[in-house]
């Protein structure tokens, strides 16, 4: 499993994630939605959804929290994670599902 490291909010993957959070039309076109939090992602996986891209912050989530059935895995630093997270008190994981 290959993990990509991203540090810039100008990265294409980060921009896509932020656009999916804001634009229902894009979510519909891409067939994706955004889920934040370990528990919520677990619910999605158990319900049969596939994780397309998982963004995680090891400083918050811990290194061993990577979900095995994730498509792409993107590691982000805390500063960037705080910009892409939409909830407070999150567990350091946000994904395109």
Backbone bond lengths (Angstrom), bond angles and torsions (degrees), N, CA, C in turn:
res aa  C-N    CA-C-N  psi(-1)  N-CA   C-N-CA  omega(-1)  CA-C   N-CA-C  phi
1 X - - - 1.453 - - 1.534 107.79 -
2 X 1.315 116.17 123.14 1.460 121.77 -177.64 1.526 109.64 -94.59
3 X 1.312 115.19 131.75 1.459 121.44 178.43 1.524 108.10 -110.86
4 X 1.312 116.33 125.44 1.460 122.19 177.99 1.521 108.37 -96.68
5 X 1.314 116.43 140.88 1.454 121.03 177.95 1.522 109.06 -105.52
6 X 1.340 116.39 128.37 1.461 122.37 -179.95 1.523 107.69 -126.14
7 X 1.336 116.15 133.64 1.464 119.75 -178.49 1.524 113.09 -121.42
8 X 1.328 118.12 -5.82 1.462 120.88 -174.26 1.525 112.26 -115.07
9 X 1.309 115.83 138.04 1.467 121.10 175.07 1.526 110.77 -70.00
10 X 1.329 117.51 -12.31 1.463 121.80 179.11 1.529 112.17 -87.03
11 X 1.324 117.71 -2.47 1.455 121.92 178.17 1.526 109.91 -63.15
12 X 1.318 116.92 141.56 1.465 122.39 -177.87 1.535 112.08 -57.35
13 X 1.316 117.94 -41.55 1.471 120.85 -179.10 1.524 111.41 -65.56
14 X 1.319 116.80 -39.87 1.459 121.12 178.87 1.523 109.73 -67.12
15 X 1.323 117.11 -42.40 1.461 120.77 178.74 1.534 111.00 -61.97
16 X 1.330 116.72 -39.69 1.468 120.34 178.06 1.523 110.41 -64.56
17 X 1.329 117.59 -43.84 1.461 121.42 178.58 1.526 110.76 -58.53
18 X 1.316 117.10 -47.09 1.463 120.85 -179.72 1.525 111.60 -64.80
19 X 1.331 117.04 -38.01 1.466 120.49 178.11 1.534 110.47 -66.12
20 X 1.337 117.56 -39.35 1.469 120.52 177.92 1.525 111.12 -62.82
21 X 1.325 117.05 -34.67 1.465 120.35 178.70 1.522 111.09 -65.73
22 X 1.318 116.89 -32.63 1.463 121.27 -172.29 1.521 115.26 -97.76
23 X 1.335 118.15 -25.51 1.464 120.00 -168.42 1.528 112.58 -120.74
24 X 1.323 115.21 107.86 1.463 120.83 179.64 1.527 110.94 -61.32
25 X 1.318 116.57 -37.29 1.464 120.07 -179.57 1.530 111.19 -60.92
26 X 1.322 117.33 -42.29 1.460 121.45 178.19 1.526 110.73 -65.90
27 X 1.335 116.78 -40.21 1.470 119.94 176.78 1.515 110.53 -58.47
28 X 1.310 116.23 -43.31 1.464 120.82 -179.58 1.528 110.63 -66.91
29 X 1.328 116.64 -44.83 1.468 120.64 -179.53 1.528 112.04 -62.08
30 X 1.327 116.49 -42.08 1.465 120.59 -176.58 1.529 112.90 -87.06
31 X 1.332 117.01 -13.88 1.458 119.98 -178.63 1.526 111.96 68.80
32 X 1.339 116.41 31.23 1.458 121.97 -178.22 1.526 110.37 -129.10
33 X 1.322 116.21 156.86 1.451 121.99 171.07 1.518 107.56 -141.18
34 X 1.322 117.31 166.22 1.460 122.18 -174.82 1.527 109.41 -106.44
35 X 1.339 115.27 133.58 1.465 121.81 178.76 1.523 107.74 -129.06
36 X 1.322 115.91 134.67 1.462 120.43 -179.84 1.518 110.24 -121.02
37 X 1.326 116.32 133.47 1.459 122.13 176.03 1.517 112.93 110.53
38 X 1.313 115.29 143.71 1.471 122.26 -178.50 1.526 111.76 -61.94
39 X 1.312 117.08 -46.93 1.470 120.60 -178.04 1.523 111.22 -63.70
40 X 1.336 116.71 -44.33 1.462 121.03 -179.05 1.522 111.36 -64.90
41 X 1.335 116.68 -39.89 1.463 120.00 177.14 1.533 110.63 -64.87
42 X 1.319 116.36 -39.04 1.470 120.03 176.72 1.518 111.76 -61.34
43 X 1.338 117.21 -40.71 1.466 120.96 176.95 1.529 110.23 -60.92
44 X 1.325 116.47 -43.09 1.468 120.65 -179.60 1.524 111.20 -62.31
45 X 1.327 117.16 -45.45 1.464 121.38 -179.47 1.526 110.18 -62.72
46 X 1.334 117.02 -45.00 1.474 119.93 179.29 1.525 112.03 -64.64
47 X 1.334 116.85 -27.05 1.466 121.13 179.01 1.533 111.92 -83.06
48 X 1.329 116.90 -2.53 1.457 120.07 176.12 1.523 115.72 99.35
49 X 1.325 118.08 4.25 1.464 120.74 177.07 1.521 109.54 -78.92
50 X 1.320 115.79 152.38 1.460 121.30 177.41 1.524 109.58 -106.87
51 X 1.311 115.84 139.47 1.459 120.74 176.76 1.516 107.86 -85.35
52 X 1.328 116.23 117.52 1.457 121.39 -179.73 1.526 110.18 -78.34
53 X 1.323 117.14 -55.65 1.466 122.31 179.80 1.523 108.64 -136.75
54 X 1.318 115.73 126.01 1.456 122.06 178.21 1.521 108.84 -107.12
55 X 1.324 116.72 122.64 1.455 122.79 173.54 1.523 105.98 -102.12
56 X 1.328 116.45 128.54 1.465 117.36 179.01 1.521 110.17 -141.93
57 X 1.301 114.35 151.17 1.458 122.66 178.78 1.523 107.35 -112.54
58 X 1.338 118.71 108.09 1.468 120.24 -177.61 1.525 113.10 -62.29
59 X 1.341 118.40 -26.17 1.467 121.03 178.02 1.528 111.33 -64.50
60 X 1.333 116.31 -29.95 1.464 121.30 -178.79 1.529 110.83 -99.49
61 X 1.331 116.17 -48.06 1.461 121.41 -172.77 1.516 113.42 -84.18
62 X 1.321 117.88 -26.03 1.454 120.98 -172.77 1.520 109.35 90.11
63 X 1.292 117.39 151.67 1.468 122.18 -173.87 1.528 113.01 -71.71
64 X 1.314 118.40 -25.94 1.463 120.64 -174.02 1.530 113.40 -88.98
65 X 1.305 118.51 10.68 1.456 120.41 -173.70 1.532 113.65 -94.70
66 X 1.318 118.31 4.88 1.458 120.39 -178.56 1.528 109.16 -65.11
67 X 1.320 115.58 129.64 1.461 120.02 179.44 1.521 109.63 -79.47
68 X 1.303 116.15 131.17 1.462 122.38 -176.60 1.524 113.45 -62.01
69 X 1.308 118.22 -32.05 1.459 120.41 -175.00 1.523 113.15 -95.43
70 X 1.315 116.99 23.64 1.464 120.91 176.77 1.516 109.55 -81.75
71 X 1.320 115.70 144.51 1.458 120.04 175.70 1.514 109.12 -72.02
72 X 1.310 117.38 -84.71 1.461 122.83 177.45 1.526 108.46 -96.65
73 X 1.319 116.09 144.44 1.460 120.92 177.66 1.517 108.03 -122.10
74 X 1.328 114.99 126.50 1.461 121.30 -177.50 1.521 108.67 -123.06
75 X 1.326 115.56 119.92 1.466 121.14 177.42 1.519 108.76 -91.12
76 X 1.321 116.04 131.13 1.469 120.83 -179.67 1.525 109.33 -127.69
77 X 1.344 117.02 148.23 1.471 119.65 176.39 1.529 110.86 -73.82
78 X 1.312 116.11 163.44 1.468 122.08 -177.49 1.528 112.29 -53.70
79 X 1.330 118.41 -43.71 1.463 121.62 -177.31 1.538 111.17 -60.04
80 X 1.324 116.59 -42.51 1.464 120.25 179.33 1.522 110.39 -72.30
81 X 1.329 116.90 -39.97 1.465 119.56 179.73 1.527 110.67 -59.27
82 X 1.316 116.93 -40.51 1.460 120.09 -179.93 1.528 111.95 -64.28
83 X 1.329 117.57 -24.20 1.464 121.34 176.96 1.530 111.83 -80.11
84 X 1.334 117.08 -32.60 1.473 118.94 -176.16 1.529 112.61 -92.46
85 X 1.325 117.78 -19.72 1.463 120.97 -179.67 1.529 109.79 -71.97
86 X 1.312 116.42 141.17 1.467 120.02 179.57 1.515 112.23 -109.46
87 X 1.321 118.99 -4.61 1.464 122.45 178.11 1.513 110.09 -117.60
88 X 1.296 116.08 155.71 1.458 120.57 171.55 1.525 108.52 -90.51
89 X 1.312 118.23 155.39 1.462 121.44 177.67 1.511 112.92 66.78
90 X 1.309 117.00 33.89 1.455 121.00 -177.99 1.530 111.17 -81.03
91 X 1.303 115.61 170.77 1.468 120.56 -176.17 1.524 113.43 -103.57
92 X 1.320 118.14 15.24 1.459 120.87 176.27 1.509 115.04 83.59
93 X 1.333 116.96 17.56 1.469 120.99 -179.73 1.517 109.84 -135.05
94 X 1.318 116.14 131.73 1.465 122.14 175.16 1.522 106.52 -144.46
95 X 1.314 117.45 141.18 1.461 119.26 -172.90 1.515 113.15 -143.92
96 X 1.322 113.44 154.87 1.471 121.63 169.10 1.521 105.33 -93.11
97 X 1.313 116.42 121.70 1.473 121.98 -174.45 1.511 109.04 -117.68
